Amino acid sequence: MRFSYEIIGSIALVEIPEEFMDKKFEIAKKILETNKNVKTVFKKGKILGEERVRELEFLLGENKSETIHKEFGLRYKLDVTRVYFSPRLGYERERIMRKVKDNEKIIDMFAGVGPFSILIAKNKDVKIVAVDKNKYAYKYLKENIKINKVQEKVIAINCDVRELHLENLFNRAIMNLPLSSHEFLYKALEFIRDNSYLHVYYLDENEKKLYRFLDENIREYRIIFKRKVKSYSPRKYINVLDIYVVKK
Ligand SMILES: C[S@@+](CC[C@H](N)C(=O)[O-])C[C@H]1O[C@@H](n2cnc3c(N)ncnc32)[C@H](O)[C@@H]1O
């Protein structure tokens, strides 16, 4: 029997292939038995809409969906049925954090419960505006800012980032919305100054649109880094581009 799962705090989210669906409770029992820190097992469904919340079916254990996930010594409280969170982005969060220098002003345009912003704030002397339109993500973002004691450095805003009007203020923008980040590049350009960095997460299929936008709308830019981040579906990948915008 082949199945894969990820662990968020005390909750396991398992992907069960169609042919093993009749064994879903058996699989959940196995996961509980082999991971002593896992108290709850949910079956993964699709990730829906712009807020990227996953459909989940409770299988076994304690029937609760709120947990605290630990990453790089920080704590993130979240409800797996109400917000997006992926432990598989840990490497990326650390990679970006290491690029940041003291005194930067950063906008995290799709902040979720705060894992990029809070890790950066914990390690660097920066000011960060963290935006999310999901009211639950915002609620946990605010709580996580307090739990991790970065209130002096991170401001949380609950809105659609398209409605946020802050011009020429930031020298770095993090764009972790892979399905449609290319549609928000115009907004990132409003937010940043010349000589700034963009970190754009995107699906392979959007790469051409992304480059076209950059070529048509930025006077001078350089791609300074590119990598495949993780699989999105059997034949699709999420990638990241680090872009240095010399002149808008
Ligand atoms: C892929 S998740 C990333 C969350 C976070 N960066 C992380 O690593 O866990 C994308 C987030 O963007 C938010 N979002 C989507 N569209 C948005 C918009 N137009 N304005 C503000 N937030 C948005 C969603 O609610 C979701 O929390």
The ligand as an ORCA input file, in Angstrom:
! r2SCAN-3c Opt
* xyz 0 1
  C      -0.031     29.727     -1.028
  S      -0.656     30.570      0.395
  C       0.888     31.099      1.094
  C       0.856     31.418      2.554
  C       2.216     31.661      3.217
  N       3.073     32.526      2.458
  C       2.911     30.368      3.553
  O       4.032     30.144      3.081
  O       2.348     29.587      4.314
  C      -1.302     32.036     -0.327
  C      -1.997     32.989      0.631
  O      -2.350     34.168     -0.086
  C      -3.618     34.618      0.334
  N      -4.179     35.403     -0.788
  C      -4.615     34.945     -1.977
  N      -5.019     35.950     -2.774
  C      -4.828     37.088     -2.068
  C      -5.049     38.466     -2.355
  N      -5.557     38.845     -3.522
  N      -4.723     39.362     -1.422
  C      -4.202     38.975     -0.217
  N      -3.987     37.681      0.114
  C      -4.290     36.743     -0.796
  C      -4.398     33.354      0.666
  O      -5.445     33.613      1.566
  C      -3.294     32.446      1.241
  O      -3.232     32.538      2.628
*
